[in-house]
Amino acid sequence: MEAEEDGVEVQEKLSGFIFMCNRITKPECYLYRVFGLPAGRKDDVQKINPGIYLFLFDTDVKLLYGIYMATSTGKLEIEPFAFGHKYPAQVLFLLPHTKTDHFVKIASSVMIGSLWKY
């Protein structure tokens, strides 16, 4: 997203991004080391650059995994066979280094209820 400030174009800097998964798509994220979204979200994923923090929210167990780091820019079909071609807007990521960074439990009734509707 771009804005204009005092006649100068300013680009909004993205600091983090949350992807979603379930018990079926989560193993593929780790197998291919890629997070993905449908092609219609390509513009959002293309804003991701190496170094941006990424998180993975598992909708089945209501856990937010992270902190991951993007190792590529977001683009289409980095791993064309991942997710059965359903989520081609993709970004590569680096796994977290310690177990304490691996997941954060979210209180589903507070955060999830106010952010996403199932």
PyRosetta script that sets phi, psi and omega in degrees:
from pyrosetta import init, pose_from_sequence

init()
pose = pose_from_sequence("MEAEEDGVEVQEKLSGFIFMCNRITKPECYLYRVFGLPAGRKDDVQKINPGIYLFLFDTDVKLLYGIYMATSTGKLEIEPFAFGHKYPAQVLFLLPHTKTDHFVKIASSVMIGSLWKY")
pose.set_psi(1, 136.3)
pose.set_omega(1, -179.4)
pose.set_phi(2, -118.6)
pose.set_psi(2, 149.3)
pose.set_omega(2, 178.2)
pose.set_phi(3, -134.8)
pose.set_psi(3, 166.3)
pose.set_omega(3, 177.4)
pose.set_phi(4, -117.4)
pose.set_psi(4, 127.4)
pose.set_omega(4, -178.0)
pose.set_phi(5, -125.8)
pose.set_psi(5, 114.6)
pose.set_omega(5, -178.5)
pose.set_phi(6, 53.0)
pose.set_psi(6, 43.1)
pose.set_omega(6, 177.3)
pose.set_phi(7, 77.6)
pose.set_psi(7, 2.4)
pose.set_omega(7, -179.6)
pose.set_phi(8, -113.2)
pose.set_psi(8, 132.0)
pose.set_omega(8, 179.8)
pose.set_phi(9, -73.1)
pose.set_psi(9, 129.2)
pose.set_omega(9, -178.7)
pose.set_phi(10, -120.7)
pose.set_psi(10, 128.8)
pose.set_omega(10, 178.3)
pose.set_phi(11, -95.7)
pose.set_psi(11, 130.7)
pose.set_omega(11, 178.9)
pose.set_phi(12, -69.0)
pose.set_psi(12, 131.8)
pose.set_omega(12, -178.7)
pose.set_phi(13, -93.3)
pose.set_psi(13, 126.9)
pose.set_omega(13, 179.3)
pose.set_phi(14, -85.3)
pose.set_psi(14, 126.6)
pose.set_omega(14, 180.0)
pose.set_phi(15, -103.2)
pose.set_psi(15, -20.2)
pose.set_omega(15, -179.4)
pose.set_phi(16, -163.9)
pose.set_psi(16, 164.8)
pose.set_omega(16, -177.3)
pose.set_phi(17, -151.3)
pose.set_psi(17, 137.5)
pose.set_omega(17, 178.3)
pose.set_phi(18, -109.6)
pose.set_psi(18, 123.1)
pose.set_omega(18, 173.2)
pose.set_phi(19, -100.7)
pose.set_psi(19, 159.3)
pose.set_omega(19, 179.0)
pose.set_phi(20, -117.2)
pose.set_psi(20, 150.7)
pose.set_omega(20, 177.4)
pose.set_phi(21, -146.6)
pose.set_psi(21, 177.2)
pose.set_omega(21, 172.2)
pose.set_phi(22, -142.4)
pose.set_psi(22, -173.3)
pose.set_omega(22, -176.4)
pose.set_phi(23, -62.4)
pose.set_psi(23, -21.8)
pose.set_omega(23, -179.5)
pose.set_phi(24, -86.4)
pose.set_psi(24, -43.3)
pose.set_omega(24, -175.3)
pose.set_phi(25, -86.0)
pose.set_psi(25, -22.7)
pose.set_omega(25, -177.3)
pose.set_phi(26, -58.8)
pose.set_psi(26, -46.9)
pose.set_omega(26, 179.6)
pose.set_phi(27, -59.6)
pose.set_psi(27, -33.4)
pose.set_omega(27, 179.4)
pose.set_phi(28, -70.3)
pose.set_psi(28, -32.8)
pose.set_omega(28, 176.0)
pose.set_phi(29, -57.1)
pose.set_psi(29, -46.3)
pose.set_omega(29, -177.2)
pose.set_phi(30, -76.2)
pose.set_psi(30, -34.5)
pose.set_omega(30, 178.7)
pose.set_phi(31, -62.3)
pose.set_psi(31, -47.5)
pose.set_omega(31, -178.0)
pose.set_phi(32, -93.5)
pose.set_psi(32, -8.8)
pose.set_omega(32, -175.9)
pose.set_phi(33, 56.8)
pose.set_psi(33, 44.5)
pose.set_omega(33, -176.8)
pose.set_phi(34, -141.7)
pose.set_psi(34, 140.1)
pose.set_omega(34, 171.1)
pose.set_phi(35, -105.9)
pose.set_psi(35, 148.4)
pose.set_omega(35, -176.8)
pose.set_phi(36, -143.3)
pose.set_psi(36, 159.6)
pose.set_omega(36, 175.8)
pose.set_phi(37, -135.7)
pose.set_psi(37, 164.6)
pose.set_omega(37, 176.3)
pose.set_phi(38, -61.2)
pose.set_psi(38, 158.5)
pose.set_omega(38, -177.5)
pose.set_phi(39, -56.9)
pose.set_psi(39, -30.7)
pose.set_omega(39, 179.3)
pose.set_phi(40, -64.5)
pose.set_psi(40, -16.8)
pose.set_omega(40, 178.1)
pose.set_phi(41, -101.3)
pose.set_psi(41, 16.7)
pose.set_omega(41, -178.5)
pose.set_phi(42, -54.3)
pose.set_psi(42, -42.3)
pose.set_omega(42, -178.3)
pose.set_phi(43, -61.9)
pose.set_psi(43, -37.7)
pose.set_omega(43, 178.0)
pose.set_phi(44, -66.3)
pose.set_psi(44, -45.8)
pose.set_omega(44, -177.5)
pose.set_phi(45, -67.7)
pose.set_psi(45, -32.4)
pose.set_omega(45, -179.5)
pose.set_phi(46, -69.3)
pose.set_psi(46, -13.1)
pose.set_omega(46, 176.1)
pose.set_phi(47, -78.5)
pose.set_psi(47, -12.0)
pose.set_omega(47, -178.5)
pose.set_phi(48, -81.6)
pose.set_psi(48, 131.5)
pose.set_omega(48, 178.2)
pose.set_phi(49, -123.8)
pose.set_psi(49, 161.6)
pose.set_omega(49, 177.2)
pose.set_phi(50, -53.6)
pose.set_psi(50, 137.8)
pose.set_omega(50, 178.6)
pose.set_phi(51, 99.6)
pose.set_psi(51, -14.9)
pose.set_omega(51, 179.2)
pose.set_phi(52, -73.8)
pose.set_psi(52, 140.2)
pose.set_omega(52, 179.2)
pose.set_phi(53, -76.1)
pose.set_psi(53, 136.4)
pose.set_omega(53, -179.4)
pose.set_phi(54, -123.9)
pose.set_psi(54, 150.9)
pose.set_omega(54, 177.0)
pose.set_phi(55, -133.7)
pose.set_psi(55, 156.4)
pose.set_omega(55, 179.1)
pose.set_phi(56, -127.8)
pose.set_psi(56, 115.7)
pose.set_omega(56, 179.8)
pose.set_phi(57, -98.0)
pose.set_psi(57, 119.3)
pose.set_omega(57, 178.1)
pose.set_phi(58, -88.8)
pose.set_psi(58, 111.3)
pose.set_omega(58, -176.2)
pose.set_phi(59, -71.5)
pose.set_psi(59, -19.5)
pose.set_omega(59, 179.3)
pose.set_phi(60, -76.8)
pose.set_psi(60, -43.5)
pose.set_omega(60, -176.2)
pose.set_phi(61, -107.1)
pose.set_psi(61, 1.1)
pose.set_omega(61, 178.0)
pose.set_phi(62, 56.9)
pose.set_psi(62, 47.5)
pose.set_omega(62, 176.6)
pose.set_phi(63, -119.8)
pose.set_psi(63, 142.2)
pose.set_omega(63, 174.8)
pose.set_phi(64, -105.5)
pose.set_psi(64, 116.1)
pose.set_omega(64, -179.2)
pose.set_phi(65, -97.6)
pose.set_psi(65, 145.2)
pose.set_omega(65, 179.3)
pose.set_phi(66, 162.5)
pose.set_psi(66, -179.3)
pose.set_omega(66, 8.0)
pose.set_phi(67, -93.6)
pose.set_psi(67, 126.5)
pose.set_omega(67, 174.4)
pose.set_phi(68, -102.8)
pose.set_psi(68, 165.4)
pose.set_omega(68, 177.3)
pose.set_phi(69, -128.5)
pose.set_psi(69, 133.2)
pose.set_omega(69, 176.9)
pose.set_phi(70, -65.9)
pose.set_psi(70, 135.5)
pose.set_omega(70, 177.8)
pose.set_phi(71, -115.1)
pose.set_psi(71, 5.6)
pose.set_omega(71, 177.5)
pose.set_phi(72, -146.1)
pose.set_psi(72, 170.4)
pose.set_omega(72, 168.9)
pose.set_phi(73, -81.1)
pose.set_psi(73, 155.4)
pose.set_omega(73, 177.1)
pose.set_phi(74, -75.1)
pose.set_psi(74, 133.6)
pose.set_omega(74, 178.6)
pose.set_phi(75, -158.5)
pose.set_psi(75, 176.7)
pose.set_omega(75, -178.1)
pose.set_phi(76, -82.4)
pose.set_psi(76, 137.5)
pose.set_omega(76, 171.1)
pose.set_phi(77, 50.2)
pose.set_psi(77, 53.5)
pose.set_omega(77, 171.7)
pose.set_phi(78, -61.6)
pose.set_psi(78, -45.5)
pose.set_omega(78, 174.2)
pose.set_phi(79, -119.0)
pose.set_psi(79, 92.6)
pose.set_omega(79, -171.8)
pose.set_phi(80, -61.9)
pose.set_psi(80, -23.7)
pose.set_omega(80, -178.5)
pose.set_phi(81, -92.6)
pose.set_psi(81, -5.9)
pose.set_omega(81, 180.0)
pose.set_phi(82, -69.3)
pose.set_psi(82, 141.4)
pose.set_omega(82, 174.1)
pose.set_phi(83, 61.1)
pose.set_psi(83, 24.0)
pose.set_omega(83, 177.9)
pose.set_phi(84, 57.4)
pose.set_psi(84, 34.0)
pose.set_omega(84, 178.7)
pose.set_phi(85, 67.8)
pose.set_psi(85, 11.1)
pose.set_omega(85, -178.7)
pose.set_phi(86, -81.0)
pose.set_psi(86, -25.8)
pose.set_omega(86, -175.7)
pose.set_phi(87, -129.3)
pose.set_psi(87, 73.4)
pose.set_omega(87, -174.7)
pose.set_phi(88, -81.2)
pose.set_psi(88, -14.6)
pose.set_omega(88, 177.1)
pose.set_phi(89, -81.9)
pose.set_psi(89, 104.4)
pose.set_omega(89, -165.7)
pose.set_phi(90, -130.0)
pose.set_psi(90, 160.7)
pose.set_omega(90, 173.6)
pose.set_phi(91, -143.1)
pose.set_psi(91, 139.5)
pose.set_omega(91, 175.6)
pose.set_phi(92, -80.0)
pose.set_psi(92, 151.6)
pose.set_omega(92, -179.6)
pose.set_phi(93, -141.3)
pose.set_psi(93, 161.8)
pose.set_omega(93, 177.0)
pose.set_phi(94, -104.3)
pose.set_psi(94, 134.6)
pose.set_omega(94, 178.7)
pose.set_phi(95, -68.2)
pose.set_psi(95, 150.5)
pose.set_omega(95, 176.9)
pose.set_phi(96, -66.2)
pose.set_psi(96, 156.1)
pose.set_omega(96, -174.5)
pose.set_phi(97, -90.2)
pose.set_psi(97, -26.5)
pose.set_omega(97, -176.9)
pose.set_phi(98, -124.7)
pose.set_psi(98, 156.6)
pose.set_omega(98, 179.3)
pose.set_phi(99, -64.8)
pose.set_psi(99, -31.2)
pose.set_omega(99, -179.2)
pose.set_phi(100, -68.6)
pose.set_psi(100, -24.5)
pose.set_omega(100, 177.3)
pose.set_phi(101, -86.4)
pose.set_psi(101, -7.6)
pose.set_omega(101, -168.9)
pose.set_phi(102, -73.5)
pose.set_psi(102, -32.7)
pose.set_omega(102, 177.6)
pose.set_phi(103, -153.7)
pose.set_psi(103, 153.9)
pose.set_omega(103, 177.0)
pose.set_phi(104, -130.2)
pose.set_psi(104, 123.5)
pose.set_omega(104, 179.6)
pose.set_phi(105, -82.5)
pose.set_psi(105, 136.1)
pose.set_omega(105, -179.4)
pose.set_phi(106, -108.9)
pose.set_psi(106, 138.1)
pose.set_omega(106, 173.9)
pose.set_phi(107, -72.1)
pose.set_psi(107, 104.8)
pose.set_omega(107, -171.1)
pose.set_phi(108, -61.4)
pose.set_psi(108, -33.7)
pose.set_omega(108, -177.7)
pose.set_phi(109, -72.6)
pose.set_psi(109, -23.2)
pose.set_omega(109, -178.4)
pose.set_phi(110, -93.8)
pose.set_psi(110, -64.9)
pose.set_omega(110, -174.8)
pose.set_phi(111, -72.3)
pose.set_psi(111, -51.1)
pose.set_omega(111, -172.5)
pose.set_phi(112, -67.1)
pose.set_psi(112, -43.3)
pose.set_omega(112, -179.5)
pose.set_phi(113, -59.8)
pose.set_psi(113, -31.2)
pose.set_omega(113, -177.5)
pose.set_phi(114, -91.1)
pose.set_psi(114, -17.8)
pose.set_omega(114, -177.6)
pose.set_phi(115, -101.6)
pose.set_psi(115, -44.9)
pose.set_omega(115, -175.7)
pose.set_phi(116, -127.2)
pose.set_psi(116, 146.1)
pose.set_omega(116, 175.0)
pose.set_phi(117, -111.4)
pose.set_psi(117, 131.1)
pose.set_omega(117, 178.3)
pose.set_phi(118, -101.1)
pose.dump_pdb("model.pdb")
